[in-house]
Structures are given as C-alpha cells and as structure tokens.
C-alpha cells in the first residue's frame, strides 16, 4: 500500500505467454526512410504496446520516439553524441526522441510502454453518456 490503496491486478488479456519467432516475419520498407526496414512483431493489449525491430543500413540515420525501451540487437553507430553497439539500451519517456546513425548494419528492437498519465484518467462509463 505505497499509495494508500490496495494493489488491484487487471484480469489477463491473453491466456498464455506470447511466443514470437522474429525470423519468420518479413522485413518491410518504411516509406520515406531510405535504408530503414522494420518487422512489426505485434501491438499488444488495450494499451497498444508496440514491439518492432528496425534494421538500419550502414550510413543510415533514423529517429525513434515515444515512451519505450530500445535495445540494440546488432551493429554499431551513434545515438546523439554516444556510441551504440550490441546490447546498448535506451529508455525514452513521453516526448523524448533518439536519432540512430548506423556505421554498421544495425538491428534495434523497440518495446513500447504505456502512457501512465492516460491510464490514470478515469474512463467514461455508459451511464455517463
């Protein structure tokens, strides 16, 4: 009871863990982003958490934004003034962005996070309509 309220867990939205096989997904070009491809592995729950892998060709620059965790699966380059390499991780909060510039071909996974402020807002009920 850190907040003074009992912790209430929502009912599960999936009957079991979701197992994905990224190697079975196709790479898709991103319109207007030369040298950048993506595998959209899914968008989950009513909070719409995205799970996407991006592939950047050497010399490519691409910006990612929104509340998420990013993990570099392979490659090397720079993000802002910092070098990234395999297993570099970044956390972006709402309104933040990161621009990756790939020196080597790079794969980066984006795991979206919920908008906590929006979740704290009470939902309208049918009686209120």
C-alpha contacts under 8 A as a table, 3 or more apart, distances in Angstrom:
res1	aa1	res2	aa2	distance
1	X	4	X	4.95
1	X	5	X	5.50
1	X	6	X	5.63
1	X	7	X	6.90
2	X	5	X	7.36
12	X	15	X	6.96
13	X	45	X	6.68
14	X	17	X	7.23
20	X	41	X	7.35
21	X	24	X	5.68
21	X	25	X	7.41
22	X	25	X	5.39
22	X	39	X	7.70
22	X	41	X	6.99
23	X	26	X	7.86
25	X	39	X	6.31
25	X	40	X	7.95
25	X	41	X	7.38
26	X	39	X	6.27
27	X	37	X	5.87
27	X	38	X	5.39
27	X	39	X	5.15
28	X	37	X	5.25
28	X	38	X	5.23
28	X	39	X	6.32
29	X	33	X	7.72
29	X	36	X	6.35
29	X	37	X	4.44
29	X	38	X	6.46
30	X	33	X	5.48
30	X	34	X	7.58
30	X	36	X	6.24
30	X	37	X	5.68
30	X	38	X	6.95
31	X	34	X	7.63
33	X	36	X	5.62
33	X	62	X	7.50
34	X	60	X	7.57
35	X	56	X	5.93
35	X	57	X	5.13
35	X	60	X	6.01
36	X	54	X	6.93
36	X	55	X	5.64
36	X	56	X	4.75
36	X	57	X	6.46
36	X	60	X	7.24
36	X	62	X	7.45
37	X	54	X	5.72
37	X	55	X	5.11
37	X	56	X	6.71
38	X	52	X	6.69
38	X	53	X	5.52
38	X	54	X	4.43
38	X	55	X	6.09
39	X	52	X	5.64
39	X	53	X	5.12
39	X	54	X	6.57
40	X	50	X	7.80
40	X	51	X	6.38
40	X	52	X	4.53
40	X	53	X	6.58
41	X	50	X	7.81
41	X	51	X	5.47
41	X	52	X	5.53
41	X	53	X	7.48
42	X	50	X	5.92
42	X	51	X	5.45
42	X	52	X	7.14
43	X	48	X	5.40
43	X	49	X	5.23
43	X	50	X	4.29
43	X	51	X	6.26
44	X	47	X	7.07
44	X	48	X	5.08
44	X	49	X	4.97
44	X	50	X	6.43
45	X	48	X	5.41
45	X	49	X	6.68
47	X	114	X	6.04
48	X	114	X	7.65
49	X	111	X	7.16
49	X	112	X	4.87
49	X	113	X	5.96
49	X	114	X	6.63
50	X	110	X	7.43
50	X	111	X	6.05
50	X	112	X	4.97
51	X	109	X	7.20
51	X	110	X	5.68
51	X	111	X	4.87
51	X	112	X	6.36
52	X	109	X	5.68
52	X	110	X	5.22
52	X	111	X	6.90
53	X	107	X	6.60
53	X	108	X	5.57
53	X	109	X	4.24
53	X	110	X	6.21
54	X	106	X	7.96
54	X	107	X	5.48
54	X	108	X	5.17
54	X	109	X	6.23
54	X	110	X	7.81
55	X	105	X	7.18
55	X	106	X	5.56
55	X	107	X	4.47
55	X	108	X	6.57
56	X	60	X	5.92
56	X	61	X	7.49
56	X	62	X	7.68
56	X	102	X	6.36
56	X	105	X	5.64
56	X	106	X	5.13
56	X	107	X	6.46
57	X	60	X	5.48
57	X	102	X	6.72
57	X	104	X	7.00
57	X	105	X	4.67
57	X	106	X	6.71
58	X	102	X	5.14
58	X	103	X	5.04
58	X	104	X	4.64
58	X	105	X	4.82
58	X	106	X	7.57
59	X	101	X	6.58
59	X	102	X	5.35
59	X	103	X	5.54
59	X	104	X	7.41
60	X	101	X	5.69
60	X	102	X	5.49
60	X	103	X	7.82
61	X	99	X	6.70
61	X	100	X	5.48
61	X	101	X	4.18
61	X	102	X	6.34
62	X	99	X	5.43
62	X	100	X	5.35
62	X	101	X	6.59
63	X	97	X	6.77
63	X	98	X	5.52
63	X	99	X	3.96
63	X	100	X	6.11
64	X	97	X	5.64
64	X	98	X	5.45
64	X	99	X	6.29
64	X	100	X	7.98
65	X	68	X	7.72
65	X	92	X	6.99
65	X	95	X	7.17
65	X	96	X	5.89
65	X	97	X	4.12
65	X	98	X	6.34
66	X	92	X	6.39
66	X	93	X	6.32
66	X	94	X	5.19
66	X	95	X	5.97
66	X	96	X	6.16
66	X	97	X	6.66
66	X	112	X	7.74
67	X	91	X	7.60
67	X	92	X	5.17
67	X	93	X	4.36
67	X	94	X	4.68
67	X	95	X	7.46
67	X	96	X	7.45
67	X	112	X	6.22
67	X	113	X	5.48
67	X	114	X	7.14
67	X	115	X	7.20
68	X	91	X	5.96
68	X	92	X	5.32
68	X	93	X	6.71
68	X	110	X	6.55
68	X	111	X	5.50
68	X	112	X	4.28
68	X	113	X	4.97
69	X	89	X	7.09
69	X	90	X	5.72
69	X	91	X	4.58
69	X	92	X	6.34
69	X	110	X	5.94
69	X	111	X	5.25
69	X	112	X	6.51
69	X	113	X	7.42
70	X	89	X	5.50
70	X	90	X	5.09
70	X	91	X	6.38
70	X	92	X	7.98
70	X	108	X	6.60
70	X	109	X	5.62
70	X	110	X	4.68
70	X	111	X	6.38
71	X	87	X	5.97
71	X	88	X	5.84
71	X	89	X	4.48
71	X	90	X	6.63
71	X	108	X	5.58
71	X	109	X	5.30
71	X	110	X	6.76
72	X	75	X	7.37
72	X	84	X	7.57
72	X	85	X	6.58
72	X	86	X	5.22
72	X	87	X	5.05
72	X	88	X	5.33
72	X	89	X	6.43
72	X	106	X	7.39
72	X	107	X	6.02
72	X	108	X	4.34
72	X	109	X	6.43
73	X	86	X	5.33
73	X	87	X	5.90
73	X	106	X	7.37
73	X	107	X	5.30
73	X	108	X	5.51
73	X	109	X	6.96
74	X	85	X	6.74
74	X	86	X	4.72
74	X	87	X	7.49
74	X	105	X	7.61
74	X	106	X	5.18
74	X	107	X	5.21
74	X	108	X	7.21
75	X	85	X	5.74
75	X	86	X	6.06
75	X	102	X	7.36
75	X	103	X	7.66
75	X	104	X	5.23
75	X	105	X	5.32
75	X	106	X	3.97
75	X	107	X	6.54
76	X	83	X	7.35
76	X	84	X	5.53
76	X	85	X	4.42
76	X	86	X	7.01
76	X	102	X	6.07
76	X	103	X	5.69
76	X	104	X	5.26
76	X	105	X	7.29
76	X	106	X	6.39
77	X	83	X	5.72
77	X	84	X	5.36
77	X	85	X	6.74
77	X	100	X	7.11
77	X	101	X	5.53
77	X	102	X	4.35
77	X	103	X	4.56
77	X	104	X	6.55
78	X	81	X	6.55
78	X	82	X	5.45
78	X	83	X	4.33
78	X	84	X	5.40
78	X	100	X	5.85
78	X	101	X	5.25
78	X	102	X	6.60
78	X	103	X	7.63
79	X	82	X	5.36
79	X	83	X	6.26
79	X	84	X	6.54
79	X	98	X	6.50
79	X	99	X	5.60
79	X	100	X	4.63
79	X	101	X	6.33
80	X	98	X	7.05
80	X	99	X	6.52
80	X	100	X	7.40
84	X	88	X	5.72
85	X	88	X	5.65
92	X	96	X	5.57
92	X	97	X	6.57
92	X	98	X	7.76
93	X	96	X	5.46
94	X	115	X	7.55
102	X	105	X	6.30
102	X	106	X	6.29
114	X	119	X	7.71
115	X	118	X	5.44
115	X	119	X	6.35
116	X	119	X	5.02
116	X	120	X	6.32
117	X	120	X	5.22
117	X	121	X	6.87
118	X	121	X	5.45
119	X	122	X	7.75
124	X	128	X	6.34
124	X	129	X	7.65
125	X	128	X	5.30
125	X	129	X	6.89
126	X	129	X	5.33
